[in-house]
Amino acid sequence: MNLKEAVLRAHLSYRVLARETSISSSAIHRIVNFGEYPARIGEEDARRRISAALERRSISVDDVRWPGRGYRPGLGVRLQRASESESTEGIDLMQIDRGVLQHFGLKTNPFENDVETDDDVFPNKAQAQVAAAIRDAIEERGFLAVVAPSGAGKTTIWDGVESEYGRRDDTVICKPKVMSKEKLSPDHITRALIFGLLGEDARIYREGETRGRQLSAALCSNRMTSDRKAVLFIDDAHFCSRSVLRQLKTFYEEKIGRHRLLSIILVGLDDLKGHRHVQRGR
């Protein structure tokens, strides 16, 4: 198996692997997908750190095929460097005149630095911390409510997390599709979870109790067979009725032994904060 398959088999997200290896998430992405190793660490040290993380999860590194330097899967070609000894840090990047920067309202050259951490994406640490909290809730199957005024960047933060997890095979993101959020019901959420776990062509039972048993069985089967992380995301959650929030609590309490089966992420305005059924993420 190749390195990407090994990381998936070990149920390691890029963020968790980054934390365990002290290598940035973006650098982990480039190593796993493109065989590009950060110059400040070097290929040998990076491989040693990643190997240790895999072996802690019983993945034998002897069976892992490491991607070649500069290889792009799907293209079948290897990128040509300016010289064999030259690192990417030594390549002159595009320079922009100060007048051009001022004209477009830019303070710095946008081509100078690659994205390494959340700090490179979000303008302040608070937003990066929210993104990290969402990832933790997904990884640990937690319940998290993100509450902030309109325009604070809640949806933008979620979009970044969703784009990261949406490409992964070990995570399924379920979102109710209701045009009017005020009409969101427990049945809408149940259907969203069943469709997400069993597929859009799943046959959903009409009787409420039977439908609930169907969802419970789907969550248990998901954990027992594939161990995918099931994530329920609700935007504009301040519109949720008390019955919906009570149902979310019921869904969240689904467990096998001590292991919860579902992560729940709510995003909404300040009205959501005052609702007694909403608890802070655990």
Disulfide bonds with the S-S distance in Angstrom:
none
